[in-house]
Amino acid sequence: MITTLLHLAEGRLVRVSGPLTVSVVDGQVLVLGAIFSRGSSFHVDEFKSYGVKALVDSSLKIYMSPGASVEEPQSGEEPLDLWVSRIDDVMRRGCSSLAVMGPTDAGKSSVAALAANRALLRGLRTGVVDADIGQADIGPPAFVSASIVEKPILSLRELRPLYQRFVGSISPQRFERRVAAALVESVLRLRAEEGVDFIVVDTDGWVQGVNAVEYKLEALRLSGIESIVVMGDRELYRLVDRMYGRYGCGVVYLPSPAQRRIRDRGARRILRSRQYRAVLSGSRPRRISMSDVSVQGSCLFAGTPLTPMELQEIGRILGVKVLAASVTGDALVAVVAEKPRGNSVARLESLYERQQVYLVEKGSVKGVLAAVVDERGREHPALVDDIDFATNTITLYTPFEGEVRGIVFGNVRLNEDYVEVGRPSRCLL
């Protein structure tokens, strides 16, 4: 670790990239709309970088780990002042809510944190809804989460979920209705139950095509969001402005930083793994009878179970033991002890000509991400360990210890290190 002392004259601005920690020795600096004064400190993690502006002559002690940097941006490269000015303008106009939209790594979560900080400085009780299910910050991935901001933050990851709804996927495509419903509910609950004065919504980075934009705008309109900030994409801004510009306080465009850290798929996967681990590690096993709970998100449990004789016949065709199977109007789902060989699946498909055939190997059940539903309808993260199809019971790990009324299965599966493995076309179970 390298320690350096940095003196900033009033008005001077630098950009810091983590991992590093900054202590304010003297003076006062502005970071993401929050003010840090003498004796305070803040941390910047390895995937983040922020502009730091001296509001008065200031001295900073910076503790830098490998990979960290401190740079003086070129004129126009650091948009901190513009971000603060335009967010403050939205608030001065009396708006009580805003959402942030934009492509991946455009700076959405940073502007969401900045807006929350500016609201706190005005003495407003502030809530945040994290609807970015692929790069969730407040709760685990595949969940829409909401929280109350009690102190200045530099990352939404500093918040803890107050409410959370399970979407079941890290991509909003094909799950738009779940994301929209969770977003609307979270906003309404923050207003009705928490008495918030200002709400910030962070959205996902899927903005390619009208459908990707429209589902978000519909959810924002139904939840009464008054202003939308579009990050770093002029064409997207024009589209959103045409669709939403006459509601509430309208649509604002903000540029992304010219120099910013772009997270590749590997980095995003690491961040999701950390979030899964933070929520699920230390969970206790729960053994639950499937007949005692309501079940959603499962192709198998949604169908009509087949009889033991029918299971034997399917097993004869596949050449493997079939542990369970069900049919719906368009699909046959079977759990098999091992992968069938040869063209046996094609023969089964010809027999069940009106249904698509989906085979689930018994071992692939372990690690499926799910949610357990309590008696009040609230959802809590869980991880499937095993299903005993002979006794129709499921064993899963969850931090929730109360009564379970329902289980919602997702289409994400994790290994023992909380890393995602595979991505199904329909459902995992």
N, C-alpha and C positions, 0 to 999 in steps of 0.2 A: 504494500500500500504506500502511495506517495501522498505526502501532506504539503500543501502549498498555501501561502497567504496571498490573497488577491485584494487590491484596493480599487474601488470603483468610484469615480467622480460622479456627482449628481447628474442623472440623465444617461449615463453610460450603460450599455447593454451587452451582455455576453450570452452565449448559448452553452449550456452544460449538458453533457451526455453521460449517462450512467454506465457502470455502477459507481456512484459516489455519494458522499454526504457533505452537506454544506452547513457550517455553523456561522451565524451572524455575530461577528466579534463586536462590531460597532455599526451604527447607522440603521438603514431600513431599505429593504428590497421588495420588489414586486415579482411574483412568480405565479403564473396561471391565474391572475386576478386576485391572488391572496397576498397579504402584506406580512412579511417576516421582519421582526425587529431585533434589536440587540438581545442576545441570550437565547434566541430561538434557533432551530435547525430544521432541515428537511432532507429527505433522502430521494435520490433518483435511481431507479432500478436499471438493469442492463439493457432493457428494450425501450427506454424513454430518453427524451431530450427536451429541455425547456429553455426558454429565454428568461434571463434574470436581469432585471432593470433596477438600478440604484435610484431610489426616490430622493435620497440625500447622499452626501459623501459617506461611503460605507466600506467596511473591511470584512472580508469573508475568509474563513479557514475552510479549505476543501480537502477532504480525505478521498483520494482517488484509488480505486481498484483497477486491475488490468482491463483495458478496453475503454476506460473513461477518458473524456476529453473536455477541455474548456476552450472555446473559440470565440473570436469577435466576428459576428456576422457582417457581411457586406451590406451596404445601404439597400434597404428594401427586402432583405432576405428573412428577417425575423418579424412576423406579423403581430407580436404581442400587443402593441399599442392599439392597432386597428381592431383586434379581437375585443379588447376591453372597451374601447369606445363604442362599438356597435352593439355589444351585449348590454352595456349601460344604457344605451339609447332605447333598446327594447323595454328595459325596466322603467325608464323615465316616462315612457308613454303609458304606463299603468298596466302592462301585460303581466299576467300571473303565471305564465307557462310558456315553455318553448321546447322544441324538439330539434335534434341535430341529425342531418342526413348527409350522406356522401359515400364515396367508394371506400374500400378497405385501405387502411393506413393513411387516410386523408387528414386525420387529426380530430375525429369526431369525439372520442372519449375525453381528449384534452379540453376541447371547447365545452363539453358537458361539465367537466370539473370546474372550469373557469366560471361558467355561468352560476354554478352552485356557490362558488366562493364570492362572487359579486352579490348574490342574493343575501348571503350571510352577513356581508359587510353592511347591508341595509337593515339588518336586524330581522330578516324574514325567516320564518320557519320553512325549511327547504327540504323537499323530497326529490329523489332521483329514481327513475324507472330505467332499468338496464334491459333493453329488448334486443340486444345483439347476442343472439343465442350461440353464434359460432365463436365469438371472442368475448364471452361473458366475463365481466369484472366483479360484479357484486356477489352473485351466486355462482353455482356450477354451470358449465356449458349445458345447452339443451334446456335451460330454464330461463324464463323471464322473471327478474327479481326487482324488488323495490326496497328503498332504504331511506332513512332520515339522516341528513347531514348535520352533525353536531359541531364540527370544527373545520377549519380550512383543510382542503385535501389537494394533493397533486395527482392522485389516481383514484378512479372509482373502486379499485381493489382495496382501498383502505376502509371501505364501507362493509357492513354486514347486513345480510338480507333480513328484512322485516316481514315481507311477503314474497312468495315465489310460486310460480306456476310451471308445471312440467310441459314442455313442448315435445320432447322426445327425439329431437334431431338437432344437429349442429348446423343444418342448412334450412332456411325458411321455405325453400321450394317444396311444394306439396304439403307444407305445414302452415301455410299462410293464415288459415282460419284460427289455428291454435295460437299463433303469435299475436294476431289481432285481438282475440278475445282476452288473452292474458294482459296485453298492454292496456286495453280499455279498463279492465277490472282493477289493475294496479293503480292507475291514475284516480279512478273513482274512490278507491279505498283510502288512498293517501289524503284525499280531500275530506271524505266523510268521517273517517275514523281517526285520522292523525291531525286534522285541522291545519294542514300546511298552507302557507301563503304563496309559495312559489314551487313549481314543478319543472324538472328538467327530464327529458326523455332522450336516451341514446339509442339509436336504431342500428340495424345490421347493415353490412356493406354491399348487399345485393341490390344494385340499382340499375342493372342492365335490362332495358325494356320497360314498356309502359306498365305491364302487370306487376313488376317488382316495385314500381313506384306507387301504383294505385292502391295496393293493399295496405301499404304503410299510411298513405294519406287518408284512406277511409278510417283506419283505426284512430289516427290522430284527430280527425274531425269529430268522430263519435265520442271521443274522450274530452273534447273541448280544448285542445291545445291551440293557443292563440298565435303563436309565431313559429316559423321553421327557419333554421339556419342551415344552409347548404354549403358544404365544404368542398373547395378545390375543383369543382366541375361546373364550368359555365353552362354547358348544354343541359345538365341536370337542373341547374338553377332556373333556367328559362322554362323548362318543363314543369317544375314544381310551382313556379310563380304563376303560370297559366292556370294550374289546377287549384291553387290554394291562396293566391296572392290577395284576394279580396276578403278573406276571412281574418277576423281578429286584427293582429298587428302585422300581418303579411309575411313575406319571405325575405330573408337577408342572405346575401352571399358573403362568405369569408374565404380568403385564400388559405391554402395549406402552406406550412413553412417550406421555403425553398430547399432547406437542408433538413431532412427528417430521416428517422430510422425506419426503413422498410423491413417488415417482418416477413420472411419467406414462410412456406408451408411448414417447414420443420420448426421454426421458432414459434409459430402459432400453435402447433401441436404441443410443444413443450409447455407453453402457457396454459393450455387447456388441461394438460396432465397435472399441473400444479394445482389448478382449481379443483379438479376431481379429488386429488389427494387431500387437500385442505378440508374438504367437506366430508369425505367418506372414510378417511383413515381413522381408526379407533371405533368404528361402528361395531355394534353387537349383532350376532345372528338372531334372526326371528324365523320360526317355523310356523307356517300358516296353512290352514286348509283352504284350497282353492274354492271349495263349495261355500265357504263362510264369507267370501268377499266378492265385490263386483270387479270385473276385469275389463280393461280397455287396452287398445293398442296391440292386441294379439290376433294374428290370423288364425292360430290354432284354437284358442278359447272362444273366439267369436262364432265358430261353426258348430254344426251338429255332430256330436261324437259318433264315431263308427262303432259297430258292435264287435265283440271279440272275434266272431267268425269273419267279419269283413277285414279286420286287422290281419288275421291269418292269411286271407286270400291276397291282400296287398303284399304281405311279407313273402308269400310264395312267388309272386311276380317279380319282386325286387331282389329276391335271394338273400334278404337280411331280415333280422327281427324288427318288427314295427311296434314301438312302445305305445304310441297314441296317434290318432288321426281324426280329422273332422272335415266336413264339407260345408261350403257356403254356395251361394248361387253361381259363383264364378271360379272357385278354387278348391282344390284338395290339398290339405296340409298334413304331412305325416312326419312324426319324429322317429328316426331310425337309429339303431344301435351303432351302425357304421355306414360308410359310403357304399352304395350299390355299385356293382360292376356291370360292364357291357351296356347293352341298349335296353335294359330293363325299364328305365324311366320312360322311354319312348313307348314301350308296350303299355305301361300304366296310363300314359296320356291318351292313348288310343281307346282304352277302356272307359276312361272318364273324359269323354270327348268334349263335354261342355264346360269342363273346369281346367284351369291351369294347375299343374302339379308343383307343389313346393315341398322340398324335403329339408328337414332340420335334423342335423346330426346331434345326438344327445350331448356330446361334449361342448357344442357351441352355445349351449344354454348358459353356461357359466360366464359371468362378467357382463351380462346384458344390463344396461342402465335402465332404471325404472323409478317410479315414485310410488310411495304408499300414501293413501288418502285417509285422513283421520275422520272422527265423527262430525267435525265442523266443515268438512270438505276441503281442508287445507292439505297441500301436498308436500311431501318430504322426500329427499333423495334416497335412493336405495340401489343396491347392486345384487343381482341374482347370483346365488351360489349354486343351487341345484333344484331340480324339480323331480320328485318321485312320482312317476305316472301311475305306479301300482296303487299308491295310497292317495293320490291326487293332492299332494302337499308340496309347498314350495319353501325353500330356505333362502333367505336373503339377508344381506347386511345393511343396516340403516342406523343412523344416529337417533331416530325417533323411537320412543319407548312406550307410547300410548296405544290405544285401541286402533287397530287397522280395519277400515271398512272397505277399502278398495285398493287395487293395484293397477297402475298404468305402465305398460311396457313401452320402451323407446326403441329406436333403431340404431343405437350406439352400443358397441361392445368394447369392454376394456380388459386388458391383461392384468397380471398381478402387479405391474408397475404403474397402473392407472393410465396406460397409453392406449389410444384407440386402435382397434384391429378390425379391418374390413369395414365396408359400408354397403348395406343391402339395398336391393332395388325396391323391396316392398316392406317386409318386416322380419325381424329376427326370430320370432317365435309364433 
